[in-house]
Structure formats: structure tokens, C-alpha cells
Amino acid sequence: MNRVLVTGVSSGFGKYAYENIPGAVGLSRHNREDIIKCGKEYDMIIHSAFAAQGAGKNNISNHWKYVDDNILLTKELASVKCNKFVYMSSVIAYSQDISIYKHTKALAEAIIQECCEDYLILRCSSMVGPTMKKNTIRKVIEDAEPSVTLSGDSMFNFIHYKDVLDFILSSSRTGADGVVDFVAPDRISLREVCDKLGKKVHFGDYTFLGPAGDTSRLLKFCPEASRGSWDALCKYSGVR
């Protein structure tokens, strides 16, 4: 696989994939038009870009930019010739809460299902890896005296960037396609993570309950792909 286009390369999983796929082409706001219009064909497109703009709080600062970054970009990418289109979605699809983020992911999934012949939609849980932004978990791992907004009862389902990327790059061989939940088989509380790391943390009041997802299709394609949440954290932090 020597022609891979990756979006969302400034941070997070997109940056990790771009840096770990030799010769990958990275799409950003600066070269978006040139790449999409150049007519080049790819073995695979990994669409990881998503501009939240406060959407998690249902408070979008710029509606046009939000639609352009998330919906129109997805539609444009779906017109680029490729052997396989991979979309990084989220297990937020199973949440009972109503949010703009959830519905935007659903709209992007619908575009891909309608416009792409061979696609893989990965509904991922909480991903950890070296290029992730400074979120709650990074604070807990890296800060001497972490202070977070989440309560200790918050529940996470952790997966590691490397496991996800390995699964994606092997998908042509394994036949993985359609919608697949890429999740760990278990969840772990924030308090348990802090106890295992020996960290004294000042918790907040909000309790996050990450959806668990279903590992059945994941394990069908790749039995070794789904690891435990603590295993994923250990791979990221280097702690055992």
C-alpha cells in the first residue's frame, strides 16, 4: 500500500497515521483544494479530520465553517478515486444523548455509505497515543498534581492508536469493511486509572460514561485487535 491520503494531520490519530505510513499524503486546510482537484488516485483514504468548534456543547461558533469542515469535506473526499475509504467515526453513535457532534458523525457516515463502493467506518472509543491533545487522560498521566473536570466515576473504553492503524492497514487483507466498532472489551473508571498510576487527583463533578460498543465484528476480522483498556493506557504511558 503506497498511496495513502490522510486527513486531520495536525494532531490526534490523523497525525499519528500520517507520521507512521511511509509516503503518506497529508490533507490540511492549506492544500485541500489542490489535493482534491488534482485527480490522483489512492490505495486508501483515511479520513480522520473533524472540527468540533464547541459542538460537544451544542454551541457552534461558525456554522458555515462547521458544515464545510465536516460535511462538505467528507462529500468532496468521497469523490476522490480510491480502493478503500476509511472514516474515523465514534461510538457516540450509540449514545442516548442528543448532540450536534453525534448527528454530524451520522451525516458523514451516510455520505460515505452512499458514495463509496468499498468503505470501512470505524466507530472508535477513547483513543490514546503520542499525538493526542492535552486531554483529561494526558493530564492524569503527565501532571504532578492533576486537576480535572470529570468525576472519578467517569468510565472510559480505551484503545491505542497503533492497534487502530494496524487494523486499518490490514483491512484489505482481512476483508474488514462496513461499520466496525473498534473498542476495548472492557471499561475502566477514571478513579481506577488514577489509583493504578498512584496519582492524587482533584476530580470535578461531571461524570462521563463512554459507550461500550460491540467487539463482535472487530474480533471476526482480527481476533488480536481488541485489547483491554488498561493495556492500551500502558502502551501509551509506558507504565505496567
Summary of the structure (lengths in Angstrom):
residues: 240
radius of gyration: 17.8
end to end distance: 34.0
largest distance: 53.7
contacts: 757
relative contact order: 0.14
helix: 40%
strand: 20%
